[in-house]
Amino acid sequence: MEQSNGPIMQPLRAASADPGFVPGLTGVTDAPQDAVRDAVPDEVSDEVSDEATERVGSDADAPDAPDAPDAPDASEGQDAAEDEAEDEAGPADGPVFEAADRRGRIVADAEGVRLSYDEEACEFRWDELAAVESAKGRFGKRFTVTVHTPDRRWYPIDLLAPDRGRIAAWEAELDAVLDAYFDDEAP
């Protein structure tokens, strides 16, 4: 079925007033400090404040002596623990597709597909997608990826490849990611 570019349907007034109505669009927002404080349970915050008070009290009782140069720093141990936690929470092993030019970027991995163009960005989980198609320009170095959602919306993005050979590599990488993560039998 061919998709026309003309205005057949009336535009959505909600989407024109609030971009939050457009599925997949994400904005850059900072969480308010109240929300961060509310996210931590009271018991945990009380335990943390009690431990901090004990540490301050024990530091005040200790004589002023320089630290031994070969003594391990506690912050180094915490940094190592944080690095290990990040490694465990990192993306799963598997194919990853990344393509970018000076204005746009496409990333497809185990989490889903992320498109960004200039200041706009949207991301889709794999269960939110109906289809992903790619096309290359006939004569130029243009590579187009279009993400289709089940509610019949589509989100195209065009990238300019550095050369024609790179387009073939991008198509092969995207096909590998789609074969690994996209379930085309899903309803």
Salt bridges, closest charged atoms under 4 A:
ASP34 OD1 - ARG37 NH1 3.18
GLU98 OE1 - ARG105 NH2 2.66
ASP109 OD2 - ARG114 NH2 2.75
GLU111 OE1 - ARG114 NH1 3.66
ASP118 OD2 - ARG103 NH2 2.47
ASP127 OD1 - ARG125 NE 3.19
GLU128 OE2 - ARG125 NH1 3.39
GLU133 OE2 - HIS148 NE2 2.59
ASP151 OD2 - ARG153 NE 3.67
GLU173 OE2 - ARG166 NH2 3.71
